[in-house]
Amino acid sequence: MADETYEGEYYCVKCKEKRHARGTVVVNDKGTRMAKAKCPECGTNLNRILGRA
């Protein structure tokens, strides 16, 4: 199974702005797909909930 990626807008809570980034998609214990990336400006972890798997 290839790693799924997501490219789009994330909200950075440190910068308080939307940032465009590319990240990997993971599925949490409840079955929700989440994209995880790093902020290109400050390096903070970014998360975006994508919905059910």
N, C-alpha and C positions, 0 to 999 in steps of 0.2 A: 504494500500500500504506500503510495507516494504521499509525502507531506503536502497538505493543502495549504495554500497561502491566500491571504486577503490583502488587497491594496485599496485604500480608500481613506476616508477621514476618521480620525480619532480625536477625542477631546482630551487635551492635556490639562490636568488639574493644577499643575505648578505654573504653567504659562497662562492659564485661563483662556486658551484659544484653541480653535480646531487646527489640527496638523494633518498633513497628508503623509502617510507612511505605509510601508509594506511589512506584514507580519505573518506569523504562522497561526493556523487554526488548531485549537485544542478542544476536546470535549470534557466538561467537568463531570463530577459524580452524578449529577442530576440529569445528564444528557443534553445540556445546553452547550451549543457551539460558541466559543469565544475566540476572538482574534487578539493576539498579543504582539506588541511591537515596542520599539524605543522611540522617544521623541527626538526628531532630528535637531532640535534647538538646544534642549537642556539634558537629554539622556534619560529622562524619567520613563518608567515602564508605563505603557499605554494599554488599555483593555477596551474591547468593544464587543458587546453581546450581539450575536448574530441570530440566535433563535435555536429551536430544537433540532437535533440531529436526525 
